[in-house]
């Protein structure tokens, strides 16, 4: 670890929340993209979880000075919002066609084409992680690396499918009511963050609840229906050769899904980081826990954070320059829990 003299001072109060917004028309409808940074730099694409946008899903990570300097030093960030999840989104008409997860993945390819981007780094959370993984499977030449937070890869279990159906019905009848907000907060955060009778809820929870109040119920319903109809992409994971870094909170409802995904990815190119006492949205609840793994992961691409790693970058985002040994737990300085599997008679 570097001492205090190596730290980078970033005035997080001056960091804008929304970036420069662009509306990109695609074959599957329009999509909002907020851009941060120098567009001459390599692209980092983000995609949030259900009912979140780039502010409510990624501001915790970007407000961490180390992450801000690491990511903005190396990338131009393109925050893609699920249709209707952007700020000030219009109410979706009842005649608007439903979108599938394949449609959402294809939208990303069209966004890249619109901005003239080649291969990009991808950062997604839960439902957004699924969309970006599907995009990587379908357009493998467009993805240099995946950073996935509490990702999904299997079709919904009967329990998840039924819960999502109940949530869909509530959204259809009540819109973004208080009950739905509480159910979504349970999806995102650990019990500790959500508070209890004796422990007040954290500022993150209050901020997220306000953000959920800004979502249009119909837009959330469309994204939920797409995710609830997702196919199993496990077989496609075996074909992925891009480096992948997976984070999962040990209190996440999708914890075992992330472990399953890790087992199916090529272990030469992937690493798992379990974050203790954390829910699904690690980017908001425990962004500090992401820093060291992120730095080691990006060093493999010849990228670095100024004043922290005294390294000269090699060919940025050139997979031939990657040292894959960096993805072993030992070299990342991490103690990862062993993955236990059960066999059924």
Number of C-alpha atoms within 10 A of each C-alpha: 7 9 7 8 8 13 14 16 9 14 9 12 8 7 14 11 16 16 17 13 16 14 12 15 14 16 9 16 14 16 22 22 24 19 20 20 17 14 15 9 15 18 24 24 24 26 28 27 28 23 28 25 24 24 21 22 25 24 19 19 23 22 19 17 16 21 21 19 20 22 21 17 16 23 21 20 26 28 25 26 22 26 20 24 26 25 16 10 14 11 12 15 9 8 6 9 11 13 16 18 22 15 17 22 21 19 24 20 18 18 22 17 11 12 12 9 17 14 18 22 23 26 24 27 30 27 26 29 26 26 28 29 29 23 23 25 22 17 15 17 12 18 25 21 27 23 23 26 29 32 31 29 25 17 16 17 10 9 9 13 16 13 14 18 16 12 19 22 13 17 21 14 11 13 19 21 14 13 13 18 18 15 12 18 22 17 19 31 24 23 15 15 21 20 13 10 6 6 10 11 15 13 11 15 19 12 11 19 17 12 17 24 15 16 22 21 25 19 23 24 24 22 24 21 19 19 23 22 14 20 15 13 17 17 13 16 19 14 14 20 19 20 26 25 21 23 26 29 26 19 20 25 19 19 19 16 17 25 21 18 20 20 16 16 22 17 15 14 20 24 23 25 21 23 20 14 16 22 30 30 29 28 23 24 23 19 19 16 17 18 16 15 23 17 20 18 26 22 22 24 23 20 24 25 22 16 13 19 15 10 13 10 14 14 13 18 23 13 16 10 15 20 14 16 13 21 22 17 16 11 11 18 12 14 10 14 9 6 10 6 9 5 4 4 3
